[in-house]
Amino acid sequence: MVAFTLSQVEPLFASPSFRFALPGAEELNARLLPAIQARRASQPGLARSNQHGWHSDYQLFHWEEPVFRELCQAFAQAVMAATKHVAPNYEFRGRSLQAEGWVNINGQHAYNTPHDHAGWAWSGSYYVQVPEAQGRSGLFEFLDCRTNANVVGIEGAACFTAKVPVTPRAGLLMLFPAYLQHWVYPNEQPAERISIAFNARFAPVTLPQTTAQPENSPQAVS
């Protein structure tokens, strides 16, 4: 009788999804809400993947309100932690962290169509206010970006899963590779669903010889 002995299992093309908790999120979100509403009152909003909701401009990392600056610094630390996790030997020295961010407000029946974020390494979504979950209302869902990966699959095997839903909650930060397609189910609740999203990547920089940069720290967030 011929029998093979298993010698190795390697996860090919694995896509990590990180979830960060934020201590003191209730206090931060209480400060974010009026700042977000003030921004909405001053901007007409953009039309991107959002359908019927409000989408701010992309200048979150340049907004001057202290609460947004504080949040952006926390985003940068999360990006560094995730990068270090997937690439333990990644050299932060001599690299600049580039980022863009925006606010999404989905009122009742508003949703986001399937999309990804080309040109970036990481994408993130932080939840400020989430109506109580009922059914699929307001769910965030990842879509398998592999062509025909699940035409014939294995029931119960995560590697053949075509969709991965996530129930968001206030204070949760999700961080994932920007190439992953995702979308948001319609918000069927009267209360608004409010999130802050961002993209991030690292780019090499040329430092003046007289400038010393802290080891393992990106030079700037822009």
C-alpha angles and dihedrals in degrees: 000000000000117000131171122226115221108240105168144007116196124184104228119204092356116181114210121213116197127201120195126192119213118215110220093020094147092060093045093047091050087058094043097054099066091041090053093048090050089053091050091051090054099044131057091214134233132263111230125126088332118106115201092341132104120261119187126214118279097252099099092127090056098046111117101214108116093228092057092046090051092050093048091054089053090050090053092052091050091051091051092049093050092046091051090050096055095035110028092181096047111139111227093176111103094017131109122217108227120193146167128193144180144178125251121200115185114189123190112319093006118130144160122248122228112285145138133213110249118199096033135092101211135027125192141186125198120192119223100167127009124178115231108283117253117173111314095333110142095352118161111224133192117213124209107253094194114107112246092343093141103036087111111014143165115257112240094014113124092208090065096046113124097195135026115194122201125197105216124214133189111276095027121126117196119195124185143152109290092231092068112105115229142162142183125241118233115279104240095181126094091233119084122254108222125190137162116220132189145174126216141184139164123242129185117251134195111233123204111250090242093054118090118201122203112253117259093007127114113239100233148342114236 
